[in-house]
Amino acid sequence: MTLIVICGATSTGKSDLAVELAKELKGHIVNADSMQLYKGMDIGTAKLSMEERQGIKHHLIDVLSVNEEASVAQYQSDARSIIDQLLKQSIPAIVVGGTGLYIKSILDDLNFPDTHPEVREKIAKQAEELGADVMHALLEKLDPAAAAAIPKENVRRVVRALEVIELTGRPYTANLPRVGSTKYPQARQFGLVMERETLQERINLRVERMWEQGLVREVRDLMAEGLLEGRTAQAALGYAQVIKFAQGLMTEEEAKEETKRATRQYARRQETWFSRDERITWIKKAPVAELVERVISSTMSGA
């Protein structure tokens, strides 16, 4: 039973590798990008088109409307159910994405307490009064690792992390499972990595391409469909910046440059998150065929 995880920072080529790997192994892909769960959020999340998926079945893409809230607990349940069904049918499952907490939720048990309405409301009200910067600074003081993994624009996740800290009296990341116990001991994790300067160039080019492909139009269309009602979706990289442009809070050029800057920061946070998991085998960017061969060889040998 094959379960492979392809992870790493944004713009490292994870999706292309996963498709070629699935073709070679005759497997299915399970999405682990929290924003690709949303219907219509295509350009800004670099979602593969149907043509680019090359006939490979993709799971957990386009399952939520932009006014709905994504949850790690629901994702964990859905992703594990799909993976269990695939493995039962002897179909290789290839998990791909850069949302570290989602990948960890598949492999490990999360120990977060249920939400407490009064505590959540209190912290959410503080966020409204004090703003995202102040709340993220508070999280950084209480749990630097969590602050490194959660962008300040995602106020909902910052609020949730602070809620968990208050409820448990421990850092948010202390509630994450330690390496050593996993639901899928046969899983093999591979992380794509490249030189920082090269990655930054790829990020800048990706953002320019998104603008050329019509990101501003996509965001405006989604705003008409309720994007501003969804706290999670509207915080997505690129979308948050274009919303500010649409609302007259920054120019279009400022929105584009801010998207580049925020994405570079996010990539660094992803690297920090994944670097803590010693189960990941890191592979440098290379031609896709070479990467596929290396992943399959390593998986089959168990090395």
C-alpha positions in Angstrom: 0.0 0.0 0.0 1.7 3.2 -1.2 1.2 6.5 0.5 3.5 9.3 -0.6 3.5 12.9 0.6 5.0 15.7 -1.6 5.5 18.9 0.4 7.6 22.0 0.6 7.4 25.7 0.0 5.1 27.4 -2.6 6.4 27.5 -6.2 8.8 24.6 -5.8 6.9 22.4 -8.4 5.0 20.0 -6.1 1.9 19.7 -8.3 3.8 18.9 -11.5 5.8 16.2 -9.6 2.7 14.7 -8.1 0.9 14.4 -11.4 3.9 12.6 -13.1 4.2 10.4 -10.0 0.6 9.5 -10.1 0.8 8.7 -13.8 3.8 6.4 -13.2 2.2 4.6 -10.2 -1.4 4.7 -11.5 -2.4 6.5 -8.3 -4.7 9.3 -7.2 -3.8 12.7 -5.8 -5.1 14.1 -2.5 -4.9 17.9 -2.2 -3.2 19.3 0.9 -3.4 23.0 0.0 -6.0 24.7 2.3 -7.0 27.3 -0.3 -7.4 24.8 -3.2 -10.4 23.5 -1.3 -12.3 26.5 -2.5 -14.3 26.6 -5.7 -13.4 29.5 -8.0 -10.0 30.2 -6.3 -8.1 29.0 -9.3 -5.5 31.5 -10.5 -4.4 32.8 -7.1 -3.8 29.3 -5.7 -2.1 28.0 -8.9 -4.7 25.2 -9.1 -3.9 22.8 -12.0 -6.4 23.0 -14.8 -8.2 19.9 -15.9 -5.9 19.6 -18.8 -2.8 20.0 -16.6 -4.2 17.2 -14.3 -3.7 14.8 -17.3 -6.6 12.6 -16.4 -5.3 12.0 -12.9 -8.1 11.9 -10.2 -7.7 14.7 -7.7 -9.5 14.6 -4.4 -10.4 17.5 -2.0 -10.2 20.3 -4.6 -13.2 22.6 -5.1 -15.2 21.2 -2.2 -16.0 24.5 -0.4 -17.7 27.7 -1.4 -15.7 30.9 -0.6 -18.2 31.9 2.1 -17.6 28.6 4.0 -14.9 28.1 6.7 -12.3 25.4 6.2 -11.4 23.4 9.3 -8.4 21.1 10.1 -10.7 18.6 11.9 -13.0 18.3 8.9 -10.1 18.1 6.5 -8.4 15.4 8.6 -11.6 13.3 8.5 -12.2 13.7 4.8 -8.6 13.1 3.8 -8.1 10.0 5.9 -11.4 8.6 4.6 -10.3 9.0 1.0 -6.8 7.7 1.7 -8.2 4.6 3.5 -10.5 3.9 0.6 -7.7 4.2 -1.9 -5.3 2.0 0.0 -8.0 -0.6 0.6 -8.4 -0.8 -3.2 -4.6 -0.9 -3.6 -4.6 2.5 -5.4 -1.5 4.6 -4.5 -2.4 7.8 -2.7 -0.2 10.9 -3.3 -0.8 13.7 -0.9 0.5 17.0 -2.3 0.5 20.5 -0.8 2.2 23.1 1.3 -0.3 23.5 4.2 1.9 21.8 6.9 -0.9 21.5 9.5 -3.1 19.7 7.0 -0.4 17.2 6.1 0.3 16.6 9.8 -3.4 16.1 10.5 -3.4 13.2 8.0 -0.3 11.5 9.4 -0.7 12.3 13.1 -3.4 12.8 15.7 -3.9 16.4 16.7 -4.7 17.1 20.3 -6.5 20.5 20.0 -9.5 21.0 22.4 -12.9 21.8 21.1 -13.6 25.5 20.6 -14.9 27.4 23.7 -17.6 29.9 22.5 -16.9 32.5 25.2 -13.1 32.4 24.9 -13.3 32.4 21.1 -15.7 35.4 21.2 -13.5 37.3 23.6 -10.3 36.8 21.5 -12.2 37.5 18.2 -13.4 40.8 19.7 -9.9 41.7 20.7 -8.8 41.0 17.1 -11.5 43.4 15.8 -10.5 46.1 18.2 -6.7 45.8 18.1 -6.1 44.6 14.6 -4.2 41.7 12.9 -0.7 43.1 13.6 -1.2 43.3 17.4 -2.8 39.9 17.6 0.0 38.2 15.6 2.6 40.0 17.8 0.9 38.5 20.8 1.0 35.0 19.3 4.7 35.5 18.5 5.3 36.3 22.1 3.4 33.3 23.4 4.4 30.8 20.7 7.0 31.9 18.2 6.8 28.6 16.2 3.0 29.0 15.7 3.5 32.7 14.6 6.1 31.5 12.1 3.6 29.1 10.6 0.5 31.3 10.6 0.4 34.4 8.5 -0.9 37.5 10.2 -3.5 38.0 7.5 -5.2 34.8 8.6 -6.8 36.3 11.6 -9.1 33.3 12.1 -6.2 30.9 12.6 -4.4 33.4 14.8 -7.5 33.7 17.0 -7.8 29.9 17.1 -4.1 29.5 18.1 -4.6 32.0 20.9 -7.8 30.3 22.0 -5.9 26.9 22.3 -3.2 28.6 24.3 -5.6 30.1 26.7 -7.6 26.8 27.0 -4.6 24.5 27.5 -2.1 26.8 29.2 0.4 25.5 26.7 1.8 26.8 23.4 -0.4 26.0 20.4 2.4 24.0 18.8 2.8 21.9 22.1 -0.6 20.4 21.2 0.8 19.0 18.0 1.9 15.4 18.1 5.5 14.6 18.4 7.2 12.5 15.7 7.1 8.8 16.5 3.5 8.0 16.3 1.6 8.1 13.0 -1.6 6.7 11.6 0.3 5.7 8.4 3.7 4.2 9.3 4.2 3.2 5.7 3.9 6.9 4.5 6.9 8.4 2.8 7.4 12.1 2.8 9.4 14.1 0.3 10.1 17.8 0.4 11.1 19.9 -2.6 13.8 22.5 -1.9 15.7 25.0 -3.9 18.1 27.9 -3.4 16.4 30.9 -1.7 17.3 33.3 -4.6 15.8 30.9 -7.2 12.7 30.4 -5.2 12.2 34.1 -4.8 12.5 34.6 -8.6 10.0 31.8 -9.2 7.5 33.4 -6.7 7.9 36.8 -8.4 7.3 35.3 -11.8 4.3 33.3 -10.5 2.6 36.4 -9.1 3.2 38.3 -12.4 1.7 35.4 -14.3 -1.3 35.4 -12.0 -2.0 39.0 -12.7 -1.6 38.3 -16.5 -4.1 35.4 -16.2 -6.7 37.6 -14.6 -6.4 37.4 -10.8 -8.0 40.8 -10.3 -11.1 39.7 -12.3 -11.2 36.4 -10.4 -11.2 38.1 -7.1 -13.9 40.6 -8.1 -16.1 37.7 -9.3 -15.6 35.9 -6.1 -16.4 39.0 -4.1 -19.8 39.0 -5.8 -20.2 35.3 -4.7 -19.6 36.0 -1.0 -15.8 36.1 -0.7 -16.0 38.8 1.9 -18.2 36.6 4.0 -15.6 33.9 4.3 -12.9 34.8 6.8 -10.5 32.0 5.7 -10.8 32.4 1.9 -10.5 36.2 1.9 -7.2 35.9 3.8 -5.6 33.9 1.1 -2.4 35.2 -0.5 -3.1 37.4 -3.4 -6.8 37.5 -2.7 -6.4 39.6 0.5 -4.2 42.1 -1.4 -6.6 42.4 -4.4 -9.5 42.9 -2.1 -7.7 45.9 -0.6 -7.1 47.2 -4.1 -10.8 46.7 -5.0 -11.7 48.6 -1.8 -9.4 51.5 -2.7 -7.0 50.8 0.1 -3.9 50.4 -2.2 -3.1 50.7 -5.8 -3.0 47.7 -8.1 0.8 47.8 -8.3 1.0 48.0 -4.5 -1.3 45.0 -4.3 0.9 43.0 -6.7 4.2 43.9 -4.9 2.6 43.1 -1.5 1.5 39.7 -2.8 5.1 39.0 -3.8 6.4 40.0 -0.4 3.8 38.1 1.5 4.3 35.0 -0.6 8.1 35.1 0.0 7.4 35.4 3.7 5.0 32.5 3.6 7.5 30.3 1.8 10.0 31.0 4.6 7.3 30.0 7.1 6.6 26.8 5.2 10.4 25.9 5.2 10.5 26.5 8.9 7.5 24.3 9.5 8.6 21.4 7.4 12.2 21.5 8.6 11.0 20.3 12.0 9.8 17.0 10.7 12.7 14.6 10.5 10.6 12.1 8.5 10.9 14.2 5.4 13.4 13.3 2.7 14.5 16.5 1.0 15.2 16.5 -2.7 16.6 19.4 -4.7 14.7 20.7 -7.7 15.6 18.8 -10.9 13.9 17.6 -14.1 10.5 16.0 -13.2 11.4 12.6 -14.6 14.5 12.5 -12.4 12.5 13.5 -9.3 9.9 10.8 -10.1 12.6 8.2 -10.4 14.2 9.2 -7.2 10.9 9.2 -5.2 9.9 5.8 -6.5 13.3 4.3 -5.9 13.4 5.7 -2.4 9.9 4.6 -1.6 10.3 1.0 -2.9 13.7 0.6 -1.1 12.4 2.1 2.1 15.5 4.2 2.3 
